[in-house]
Amino acid sequence: MKQLLLLVLPLLLFSKPVKIATYNVENLFDAQYNGTEYEEYIPGKHNWNRRMVEIKLNHTAEVICDLDADILGLQEIENTQIFQRLMQQLERVGCPYRYHAITHKTGAPIQVALLSRYPIVKRHDIQVSYAPKVRNILEVEVEIQGKKLTLFVNHWKSKAYKGYESKRIKYAKALQARIARLSPRKEYIILGDFNSDYNAYLTLDEKNNDTHGKTGFSDVLKTKIDEMDILKAQKGVHYTLWKELPLDERWSHKFYGKKSSPDQIVLPQTMFDGKGIDYVNNSFKVFKADYLFTKRGYINAWRYKHGKHMAKGYSDHLPVYAYFDTKAYVKEHSQKVAMQSKPIEYLYEVETLKGQVLLKDVVVILKRGRSAIIKQSASGRGVMLFACAGKLKEGYRYDLLVEGIKSYHGLKEVTHAYIVKVKQEVSLEKYYKTKKMLLSHSLKQNEVIKDIKGRYANKYLTIDGQKFPIYFKKKKLTPKNGSKLKIDYAQLGYYKKLQLVITSKKDFSILE
């Protein structure tokens, strides 16, 4: 009877689509000293001990069990010993994985691994570098109902600690070299933590750019392609499944409020060709169990505070997953929208963008934090870049690629913008509006008004007898009623009606 069940099990598993996922568990270390640990995970220091390991194992197993993937790539597993303990814990809680593999890079603090409910036929380490701390890529071939599927589990160099792009390019080149030796008909999935956004060529930090803008993920792995084009793509070209989601949902990691998409599932043309195993269209998702978030909405990462482990939290990454099936991929019928060059005025005519918009010759006339006001001409419309202007400099001209917009209580905002070209520095005086223009009530939202004086009371500023709503973004900056103010810079914002917006304490002073 037991032998019969083992024969029938693979058929039962594949009677439904296969769920494949990747999860960076955030430093699953054991309590044995090996000499390669990160400082925070040296046994006996920083409150890292056997009890802490058990809690971390329990939390990791909880996520994996609830995720319920058939095949799961893992990152940041210290070694075979802790990996075995994780599998034992999964079996104890009723979520066993019969098949498994892990890399064996001597000297590396952490490894990548794979859990599978399907038989593993082959496994292989792809060596990226002979340097001891550079992680290997894990190559695993599984058999699903007589069909072979290869998975490449990755964990590329982070952007911290001299995380230059050239180091990620080494991973991409090693992976592409292996793919080049595969049959053109080979079915494979690339997954893991790439420490690169899905649009890495647009989001590469200047401090890590030692490659003249070339990126491992977008350029070497060739992931710039869209879904409709992957159907006829050549070997070595790949589609990142992040493009399946709306712009605001494209993130699995958040660092100091900045969202990113380092955790990837990446596919070649053979996973869309109607043969063997195919991607189930629109099945890519981020796993967002409630307990993976704090009450304030942050990712509930493993807690390390004041130099000690706190026995709380899970990981600083969220798992991502997708489904695959022997049924043929169902392609999209929508037409591809080409990038269009448009003026800022166009953004006020539409509620959403169907494709990318190129804004040429925009000038950053006011920047505060990661937000900014831009204009293309002194007499033209301005628009706000909300939390996407981190790389821009006030007083410079750019060409920008815009992917997302929204209206927030009537205020038009650009939510996703990227630098295409940096141009010259410009004088800003002609772009600012004056008190006379404000008093004439001829201005529209997203203008910047300079050098005005008035008296503040009850959320209004009175200027020459006229009252204007005024809003201080930081409540502690709000002056006392009756205060006379000199405002150096104010955004003309909109929250159900036009209002003056003061963002920073450096933008105004109290005269009396």
HULIN-V463454 format. One record per backbone hydrogen bond with DSSP energy under -0.5 kcal/mol. CO is the residue of the C=O (numbers start at 1). NH is the residue of the N-H. Records with the same first field share a line. If there is no record, write none. Layout:
# HULIN-V463454
CO->NH  NH
This chain:
# HULIN-V463454
1->5
2->6
3->7
4->8
5->9
6->10
8->11  12
9->13
10->14
12->15
13->16
18->20  324
19->70  71
20->322
21->73
22->320
23->25  75
27->29
28->78
38->41
39->42
41->43
42->45
45->48
46->309
47->49
48->44
49->53
50->54
51->55
52->56
53->57
54->58
55->59
56->60
57->61
58->62
59->63
60->64
61->65
62->66
63->67
64->68
70->117
71->21
72->115
73->23
74->113
75->25
76->28  78
77->111
79->83
80->84
81->85
82->86
83->87
84->88
85->89
86->90
87->91
88->92
89->93
90->95
91->94
99->116
101->114
104->106
105->108
111->76  77
112->103
113->74
114->101
115->72
116->99
119->121  143
122->141
124->126  139
125->127
126->137
131->134
133->135
137->126  139
138->140  153
139->124
140->142  151
141->121  122
142->144  149
143->145
144->147
147->144
149->142
150->189
151->140  153
152->154  191
153->138
154->193
159->163
162->164
164->167  168
165->168  169
166->170
167->171
168->172
169->173
170->174
171->175
172->176
173->177
174->178
175->179
176->180
177->181
178->181
179->182
183->186
186->188
187->150
188->268
189->152
190->266
191->154
192->194  264
193->156
197->200
199->202  203
200->204
205->208  209
206->209
208->165  210
211->214
215->219  220
216->221
218->223  224
222->238
223->240
226->229  230
227->231
229->232
230->233
234->237
238->225
239->267
240->243
241->244
242->245
246->249
247->250
249->251
252->318
253->260
254->256
255->258
257->259
258->255
260->252  253
262->194  264
264->192
265->241
266->190
267->239
268->271
269->272
271->279
278->325
279->281
280->283
285->321
286->288
289->292
290->293
292->300
294->297
298->294
299->301
300->314  315
302->304
303->310
305->308
308->305
312->303
316->254
319->287
320->22
321->285
322->20
323->280
324->18
325->278
329->331
336->338
340->342  358
343->346  347
344->347  348
345->348
346->349  350
356->340
357->359  402
358->342  360
359->400
362->398
363->365  375
364->395
366->373
368->371
370->388  389
371->368
372->385
373->365  366
374->383
375->363
381->376
383->374
384->386  414
385->372  387
389->392
393->396
395->426
396->364
397->423
398->362
399->420  421
400->359  402
401->418
402->357
404->415  416
406->408  413
407->409
408->411
409->496
410->412
411->408
412->384
413->406  415
414->386
416->403  404
418->401
421->399  423
424->397
428->431  432
429->432
433->450
434->438
435->439
436->440
437->442
438->441
445->382
447->492
448->433
449->490
452->487
454->485
455->462
456->482
457->460
459->470
460->457  462
461->463  468
462->455
463->466
466->463
468->461
469->500
471->473  502
473->475
474->477
475->478
480->483
483->456  485
484->511  512
485->454  487
486->488  509
487->452
488->451
490->449
491->493  501
492->446
493->499
497->495
499->493
500->471
501->491  503
502->473
504->507
505->508
507->488  489
509->486  511
